[in-house]
Amino acid sequence: MSVPTLNGQVIGRAHYATRALLERLLAPSGTTFQQSLALNAVADEGGTADREQVLARLTAGLKTDRAAALSVLAELTDAGLLASSPDAADGVALTPAGRGRQAGIRADVADLTARLYGGLPPEDLAAAARVLTALTARADAELAG
């Protein structure tokens, strides 16, 4: 089999295949992909984050609008996974249930990542990361322009 030329179709196939696996992994917990990104954004800040930073991460990462990002935060708050931060005026914090959910998802994703990426040469993974990062930056610049 010949090696395909890297293009949007090849990247899209990889994205949709891995996204389908991730959504299958998330389904039993009732967590959406968007919600998992928001939980990760808060967890990455130590469990408490500035609401505007989380919204910026969601809108930039998902290429969505502020209203959709606010809806994700509202869903997580209604589900008892996020709450207003007692330490910051405009912050959000993982609740104990949110911490548990996010930790479980992160562990499951780590297992999935090991299965999918395991055995691939580190230099290939590094090259792919450089190329995809450059493509993302170029696309973001086009979107902003």
C-alpha positions in Angstrom: 0.0 0.0 0.0 1.3 3.4 -0.9 1.7 6.2 1.7 -0.9 8.8 1.1 0.0 12.5 0.7 -0.8 14.5 3.8 -3.9 16.6 3.1 -7.1 17.7 4.8 -8.8 14.4 3.9 -6.1 12.3 5.6 -6.1 14.6 8.7 -9.9 14.6 8.8 -10.1 10.8 8.7 -7.7 10.6 11.6 -9.6 13.2 13.5 -13.0 11.6 13.0 -11.7 8.1 13.8 -10.1 9.2 17.1 -13.0 11.5 17.9 -15.5 8.6 17.5 -13.4 6.5 19.9 -13.3 9.4 22.4 -17.0 10.0 22.2 -17.6 6.2 22.7 -15.3 6.5 25.8 -17.3 9.5 27.1 -20.8 8.2 26.5 -21.2 6.0 29.7 -20.5 9.1 31.9 -23.0 11.3 29.9 -20.2 13.7 29.2 -20.0 15.5 25.8 -16.8 16.2 24.0 -17.3 19.9 24.6 -17.8 19.3 28.3 -14.7 17.2 28.6 -12.7 20.0 27.1 -14.1 22.4 29.7 -13.4 20.0 32.5 -9.8 19.6 31.3 -9.4 23.4 31.0 -10.3 23.9 34.6 -8.3 20.9 35.8 -5.2 22.1 33.9 -5.4 25.3 36.1 -5.3 23.2 39.3 -9.1 22.8 39.6 -10.0 26.5 39.7 -9.8 28.8 36.7 -10.9 32.2 35.5 -14.2 31.8 33.7 -13.0 34.0 30.8 -9.9 31.9 30.3 -12.0 28.7 30.1 -14.4 30.4 27.7 -11.5 31.6 25.5 -10.0 28.1 25.5 -13.4 26.6 24.4 -14.1 29.2 21.7 -10.6 28.9 20.3 -10.3 25.1 20.5 -13.8 24.3 19.2 -14.0 27.2 16.8 -17.3 28.1 18.3 -19.0 31.3 19.7 -19.2 32.6 23.2 -22.8 31.6 23.6 -22.0 27.9 22.9 -19.1 28.0 25.3 -21.3 29.6 28.0 -23.9 26.8 27.4 -21.2 24.2 28.1 -20.3 25.8 31.4 -24.0 26.0 32.3 -24.4 22.3 31.6 -21.5 21.4 33.8 -22.8 23.7 36.6 -26.3 22.2 36.3 -24.8 18.7 36.5 -22.9 19.6 39.7 -19.5 19.2 38.1 -18.5 22.9 38.1 -19.4 25.6 40.6 -18.5 29.3 41.1 -15.0 29.5 42.7 -15.0 30.7 46.3 -11.5 32.0 45.7 -12.1 34.1 42.6 -14.8 36.6 41.8 -15.3 35.3 38.2 -13.8 31.9 38.6 -15.1 28.3 38.1 -14.0 25.3 40.1 -14.3 21.6 39.8 -16.6 20.1 42.4 -15.6 16.8 44.0 -17.9 15.1 41.4 -16.2 17.2 38.7 -12.8 16.2 39.9 -13.7 12.5 39.9 -15.3 12.7 36.4 -12.4 14.6 34.9 -9.8 12.2 36.5 -11.7 9.2 35.2 -11.9 10.7 31.7 -8.2 11.6 31.7 -7.2 8.1 32.8 -9.4 6.5 30.0 -7.9 8.9 27.4 -4.4 8.0 28.6 -5.2 4.3 28.0 -6.7 5.1 24.5 -3.7 7.3 23.6 -1.3 4.5 24.6 -3.2 2.0 22.4 -3.4 4.4 19.4 0.1 5.9 19.5 2.0 3.0 21.1 4.6 1.6 18.8 4.8 4.6 16.5 8.4 6.0 16.3 8.9 9.0 18.5 10.5 10.9 15.6 7.4 10.3 13.5 5.1 11.6 16.3 7.3 14.7 16.7 7.2 15.4 13.0 3.4 14.9 12.9 3.1 17.3 15.9 5.2 19.9 14.2 3.2 19.7 10.9 -0.2 19.7 12.6 0.7 22.6 14.9 1.9 24.6 11.9 -1.3 23.8 9.9 -3.4 24.8 12.9 -1.6 28.1 13.2 -2.0 28.9 9.5 -5.7 28.0 9.6 -6.2 30.1 12.8 -4.5 33.0 11.0 -6.8 32.6 8.0 -9.9 32.5 10.3 -8.7 35.7 12.1 -7.9 37.5 8.8 
